[in-house]
Amino acid sequence: MTRARDNEPDQQGNRPPLLVGIRVVTLATNLPGPAAAAQLCRLGANVTKVEPPGGDPMAVHCPIWYKALASGQTVISLDLKNPDDFRKLGKILEASDLLLTSSRPAALERLSLGWKRIHAKYPRLCQAALVGHAAPNENVPGHDLTYQAAWGLVDPPNLPRTLMADLASAERLMSTGLALLLARKRTGIGEYAQVAIADVARQFAEPLRHGLTIPGGPLGGRTPGYHLYRASDGWIAIAALEPHFWEKVKSELQLEAGDYEELASRFLARTGADWEKWAAEHDLPIVAVR
């Protein structure tokens, strides 16, 4: 890890990036792994992204985002079934601190990249492995849609509006990698940890499981101050949960009943932009729904 003196400010008082000196190699494609690598890169890590000969599918599905995620990284193409390319990867791993993977463990084993072999060759290297499901089901396939659907986060027939399970797992993969590096600083030995996307999705579904966001729950429609309302040209969202916010809403709008029907009548009178401006003037959490 970076020594304390490496993080001392320069004469202008600027500190170097937090992860300066840390070398990361990532074999991960698609979204969660590259998103985690991008975060580590933004924190100052030197990131080498190793792609298969066919490239990263993200480059086809969303080329602009792919370029953004890979920005600042060294991107190389290696065929790991080719002995020469496999040796090139070995040299990169030998000089690295953290390995990110998103392939199923069985696939990594077939490439002679299972953790036991990796650790025997590169004892200081840490590995944060993204898998779909926790052991013993780490080789069961899946994607963001199936992980969200399994925990009630999909509202058929609509598909999810964002890839929540993937992006949440990216953050978990990054923090797990940092934890591994911290542990290595104490012991000098690299360690391995898995991040299961299904488990991350389950944790993000906890508000639903505990009834907070179910229809009619405290944050699912029961609370007038935490709701969606029609404006004259669309919808607005209000999140006046804290008593001081709610009391201010009632006072400024001169509410009597303070129920959903009364608020709906008030908000329908103006545009979403007008309500956003009004909310900013009154320090209230109200925005137009885009």
N, C-alpha and C positions, 0 to 999 in steps of 0.2 A: 504494500500500500504506500501511498505518498507520505513522505516524512513531514513532520510538523513544519520544519523550516521551509519546505517547498511551498507552503501555503501562506507565507508571510507576505504582506502587501509590499508593492514596489514603492518607489519614491513618490509616486502620484497617489498612493493609497489604494491602488487597484490590486485585488487578489486574483491569483490565477484560477482557472476553472477547478471545481472541486475534485474532479477525477483525473487531473493531469497526471500523466505517467502510468495510468492503468490501460492495459491493452486487452481489448475484447475481440474475440472472433465469433461470428455467428453463422450457423448453417441454416438458420430459420428463414423460411419463405412465407408467402401469403401475408397475413396482417399482424397477429399478436407478437411474434418474434421480432420482425422489423420495427414495429412500434416501440418495443422495449429497447432495441438497439439504438433507435433514434434518440430516445430519452437519455441513454447513457452517453451518447455522442454529444448531446447538448450540454451535459454536465462536464464535458472535457475529456472523456475517454477516447483513446485511439481505437477506432472500430474497423475491423476488416470483415467484409461480408463476402462469404463464399457461396456462389450460386451454382446450381447444376448446369450442364450444357444447354438445356432448354430454357434457362433463365427462371426468374421469379414470376409466377402467374399474375402477381399484382401489376407487373409491367404491362400486361395485356388488358386486364380488367379495368385498371385505373392508373394510366401512365403518369399523370400529373402528381398524384399522391405518392406513387412509387418513387418518383424522383425526389420528392420532398422528404420521404422517410429515409432515403439513402444518402441524402445530402451530407457532405462532410466526411463520408466514409470511403474507404478503399474497397471497391467492388471488383472481385475477380471471379472467373468461371473455371471450375475444376470438375473433371469427371473422376469421382472418387473410386470408381471401379478400375481406373487406369493406374497402374503402379507408380508411374512417374508423377501423376497429379496427386496421388495419395501421399507420396513422399513430400511434395510441396506443402500439402496441408500439415504434415508432421512438423515441418520447420516453423510454420506459423504458430502451431499449438505450443511448440517448445518455448516460444518467446512471449506467450500470452498469459494473462491472469485469469480470464473468465471465458468460458465457452457457453454459448446459447444454442440450444437445439429445439426443434419443434417436430421432429420425425418420431414415429412410434418406436419404442425401444427395440422391438424385433427388427425393424429396418436398420437401425444403427448397429445392431449386433451383426447383421449380414455384411455390413461395410467395415467390420472390425473396429467399430467406434463405440462399443459398449463401455460402460463406466469402468469396469474392472481393468480392461485393457488400457483405456485412457489414463487411469490413475497410476497404473504400473509404469507407464512410459513417462508421464508428466506429473509427478507427485504434487507439484505446487499449483497445478491448474485446477480451477473450480469449474463445475458445470451446473448450470441452471437449465433443467429440461422441462419443456412445456409438453404436456400430454393431455389427451382428451379426458381420461378418467383416472382416478387414483388406482393404485395396485389393489387387487390383482387384475384390474380391467384396463390397464394402461395401453393395451393394444387394440381396444375397441374403437372403431372409427366414429367421427362426428364432426360437426361444424357449428358455428355460432347459432344457427337456426335450431338445431336439435338440442343444444344445451339450454337455450332459452325456453324452448317448448316443453322440455322435461320438467321445468320448475314453474310453469304457469305464467311465463312472461310474454306469451304470444296470444294475440286476440284474433283468431281466425275469422274471416279469411285473409286478414291483413298480415303482411309480413312485417317484421320489426323495422322501425324507422332508423335504427342505428345498430351497429354491431357491438352491443354492450358487453356480451360475454368475451369477445375477442379483446376489446380495448381495456376492460377491467383486468383481464388476464395479463395483458402487456404490462400494466402497472405492477401487478403481483410478481411477474417474472423479473422485472427490474429490481424491485425491492428484495426479492429472494437472492438475486445475484449480488447485491450490495451486502446482504447479511453473510453470504458465503465469503466474500472478500474480508469482511470484518473478522469472521471466525479464523480465517487463514492468518490474519495479522497476529492473532494470539498464539496460534499453534505452529504456523509455518507450513501447514499441510493443507492441500486442496481438498474440498469436500463436494458432495453431490446432493442436489435437492430437486424434487419434482414439483411442478405447479400444474394442478389438474383443472382444466377449464370448467368442467362440470361442477367442481366444488366451488369455484369462484362464482359461477352463475347461481348456485344454490344460496350462497351468502348474500348476493345482491337481491335475491328474492325474499329475504327475511322480512322486509316490511309487509309484503303480501301475506306471507305465512302467519305473521303475528296479527294480521287483521287491520293494520294501519291503512293500507291502500285498497282494500277490497271495496266494492261498491257499497256505499253507505258507511264506510269506516271513517275514523277521524280525519284522515287525509284522502278519503275516497268519495267525498261528497257531503258528509255530515256537517262539516264546518263551513258556514257561509263565508268566513274570512279567508278560506283556503279553497279556491274554486275557480272555475272558468265561467265567464259571462260574455254574452253577446254585446258588442259595441255596435254603433250604427253602421260600421263598414267591415265587421269581422268579429274577432273574439279578443278578449283580454284575460290575463291570468292575474289573480290577486293571491298573495301569500302573507296575509296579515295574521300570523299565528300568535305572536307575542301580545300580551294584554295591552301594552302601550301602543302598538300599531293598530290593534283592533279598536281601541277606544278612540284613537285619532281618526280612523275611518268613519266611525259612527258620528263623531263630532263634526268633522268637516262636511260630511254628506247629509248631516242633520237627519240621521236615521231614527225611526221610532221603534219599529219591531226588530230591526237588525237581522232579518231573516233573508233567505235566498230570494224570495219573490221581490222584496223591497230593493235589494241590491240590483237585481236583474232589471228592474224598472229604471233605476238611476243610471246604470252603465249604458243602457240602450240609447241614451240621449246624445252621446258624443262619440267621436271616432276613437279608434285605438291610439292614434298618435296624440290626440288631445288628452286622453287619460294618462298616457305616459308622461307628457309634459306636466300635467297636474300632479301626478305622483312624485315627480322629481322635485317640484316646488314644495311639496308637503312632506318629503322624506318618507315615502311609503313604497312598499314593494309591489308595484303593479307594472306589467309590461303587456304590449300587444303580442298576440300569438302570430308568429311568422308562418 
